[in-house]
């Protein structure tokens, strides 16, 4: 009886988990973004009026939507020629600020790296042996080997980024012969979900996707 009750309770939690996470995220956005924005936009309103909960909540939601619209307009403006000019000016200004420039440059580098994922920074998901033989990890091809490393190893190398679980913003850079990497058919997004979930979210096989030309030769040794 206790096992059945525990199983039913866990099943109920699993069913409610998506709803609970959705409510949590919305509440976080409203309280952390909507409320401060409302205090800046509607500062002229009477405090007695804002003391009514339904009015305050309505203004919080409206303020959050206005903030999201403003962020979207900012992103659109940054793609224009004059927008890129102002972005460069802002970067130069921040680069001259002590302490702040170090934090800003680090965060900007991380954001720029992963925002470029749709622009083929990650070209293909692959399987390679790391950190020892018969121990496999999922990595992402970033580029073919070039320069001094390519010449001094006398091998045709590929650069592979191996992200950590569950935080994919950190990881390892592997430079290995391309014949030692096995090209996967799963998409980059599916491979990233597999990494972030710690192997819990496994994409279906064979995947349903458009045909793309292979980047790496097929390795039949694995």
Secondary structure by P-SEA (a helix, b strand, c coil): caaaaaaaaaaaaaaaaaaaaaaaaaaaaaaacaaaaaaaacccccccccccaaaaaaaaaaaaaaaaaaaaaaaaaaacaaaaaaaaaaaaaaaacaaaaaaaaaaaaaaaaaaaccccccccccccccccccbbbbbbbccccccaaaaaaccbbbbbbbbccccccbbbbbbcccccbbbbcccaaaaaaaaaaccccccccccccccccccccccccc
